[in-house]
Structure formats: C-alpha cells, structure tokens
Amino acid sequence: METLLYIDYPSWIHPEIFPGVPLLGLIRWYGLMYIFAFATAYYLLLRQMKEGALNSPEKKVTEDDVFSFLATGIIFLLVGARVFSTLVYDTSGIYREKPWLIFWPFDTKTGVFTGLAGMSYHGGFIGGLLGLIFWCRKHKANLWKWVDCMSVAIPFGYTFGRIGNFMNGELYGRITTVPWGVIFPRAEKFSSSIEWVKNFAAEINMEVTTKIINLPRHPSQLYEALFEGIVLGIILWFIRKKKPFDGFLTAVYCTGYGFFRFFIEYFREPDADIGYRFAKEEGAALYTNTSLLNISTGQVLCFGMIAAGITLGIVLYIRNRRLKSKSE
C-alpha cells in the first residue's frame, strides 16, 4: 500500500469548541486563542516589569500599571484590526454603506452568531500602537521603553492567534506536494479531469474517485505561528537586556515580522476577491505560486513594516547618539 503524501484536516476540529451544544456552541477556538494570547502577553510584560525594564527614576511601575497599559492596547488593537479588515480586505462595499455592521457579530442573512469575522493583523498593529502611545502620553511614561517591552511580549501571544486560524480552517496556503500538506475542507476544489490535477494527485499518491477533488495546501497559519511567533519571540527575548537604546526592540520587531511574513506570503494563498496587488501576468493563479513578482496585499503591508522598522531604528539611533553627546 502506497503511503499518502498529505494530511487530512482532522475531522474533530470545528470553529466551535462545543459544536451543537446550546450556548456553549457560541464559544469558538479563535476567541479562546485571543484570551491565551493576551494572557501570555500580560505574563511576559510582568516578567519584564520584575526585571526592572519598565521602571523610571520618577516612578516604580506596578502590576496595575501593566494591566492598564495592556488593556488599553487590546481595546485599540481590536478596533484597529476590525476596521482595517473591513476597509482594506472587504470588496463588497457593505461596510462603507452600513458602517454599523463593522462590529455586528451576527450573520446579516442567517442571524447566526459568527463573532467579528475578519480581523487584520496590520490594522491591529496600527490600532494597538496608537493605544500604547495614548496610554504612555496620559501616564507620562517613557514611550519606547514601554513599547519595547510590548514588542517582546507580542510574538508569543501572536502564536496562539495563528493556531486559532488553523482551528478555523482559514487563511490556508497554496497547493503543495510536501508530505505535511493539509487538505482543508473549505479550500477551492478542482476538476479531476484536468491533466495537471491528475498528475498532482498521482504525485502525492491520492486516489481520485470523484469528479471534484480537494488538494493539500501549505499549513501557512502554522508557518506564521512558528516564524512570526516563536522564532521572532525567542530572538527578541534573548536580546531584550542587550538593547543599545529604547525603541531598538520595537524596530527589530517591525522589521523581523515584516521580513518573516513577506516570505511566508509566497506560501499563503491571497484572498480570492482581492488577488494580487501587483502581478507579473494578468489573471495569475492564486492557488500556486507562479512568480516571485506576484505580490499580495499582505506583502505590500509587510514591506511597509520592514521600511518603518529600519527607519525607526536609524532615527532612534541618531537621536540616542545626540543625547549622549550632549550629556558628555
């Protein structure tokens, strides 16, 4: 018997933790992952607080300060993530016509509870940063010192968010023949009569018994959880006590996240209704990568993050040098 060179998406995984159970069926994996993410970020902020990373000569920081700082960031993050998602990724125009639906957690046609279906990382990043700036100004705290600590805490929490996407069976990657490719139930299906589809199925030892088949995809959510979450988090955690100036870790986070995700986007399938922002050829397929010059919306935004991170690092480095020279 030939070994199957792909993985079927586990049948026991559903967006709901308790599917079919009254009230409990409203509890979703994605929402639970957000709770884990925020709890992880809070724990890591407290760790850094106890190390003295947030203290200043004027005031000793308390746990209440840390909680208030994080809570403000979370509120702004959620608003930014949702608004950005509806403005940038929605092509129907419904949210521009009916903006009150942006935060409506029920399907407008069926009335079924869906939560806030559609959250943008980049929108959350912008919103969260604005929230942290607001908090630091209000409490007269050192902005870059506090944002540095948040930058160290974010990646490990972010890991849970991408796991939540995997549990939802969404944001999957392009078709692949790697043995860890996953068949996601909601992915685009292909006609088994097409020659390339037959050859693709034969290469992964897939038995074709239906006219329409589902092909394995890169589990790009898990790639992101690994590199943008765990790997980036480990890098920031180990350099946190060696930063040359306040704001350095924030610059590293922006650049590092943008770098990792830019390349992972080549494995992740772009949204079908948006496609590529820039494409080498018109009508280029989304389910497979035909050219490195086919650039998605996520890659454009990540390029912006890389540029912003490098610029921030240079500006703060020059500023720090000037402050040192004046004090000498």
Beta strands, then each sheet from edge to edge (+ up, - down):
strand 1: 7-8
strand 2: 182-183
strand 3: 189-191
strand 4: 212-214
strand 5: 276-278
strand 6: 295-296
sheet 1: 1+ 2+
sheet 2: 3+ 4-
sheet 3: 5+ 6-
end
